[in-house]
Amino acid sequence: MWVLVFFDLPTETKKDRKIYAKFRKEIMADGFNMFQFSIYLRHCASKENADVHIKRVKKILPEKGHVGIMCITDKQFSMMEIFRGKELTDTPPVAQQLELF
């Protein structure tokens, strides 16, 4: 399961930029990686684990701006086509989960 966080925060004033930077640093500290500017993603082993990280993001939501959170499955993520210019690139590898019997 993948958790994606999309955000569009104001950056007009010095205070706005500080809030933007703090939010970005806090989601990165929680294991999110930049996919594109203002789009961060994190792989989670299960829906329950994804819910934990979603709650953490909700706790640090800034007062202003727009933030979206979306979960997609590994299969949906692997079907994504990613381009650099007109050149197709590989999707990031899916983290392997160990199963205990």
BELQUIDA-V97108 format. One line per field, one symbol per residue. psi: psi as a letter, one per 40 degrees, with the letter a starting at -180 (. if undefined). Layout:
BEGIN
psi: ???
END
This chain:
BEGIN
psi: hhhhhhigiifdiddddddddddddddddeeiihdihehiihhididddddddddddddehidiihhihihiiddddeehhhihbehhiiiiihhhhihh.
END
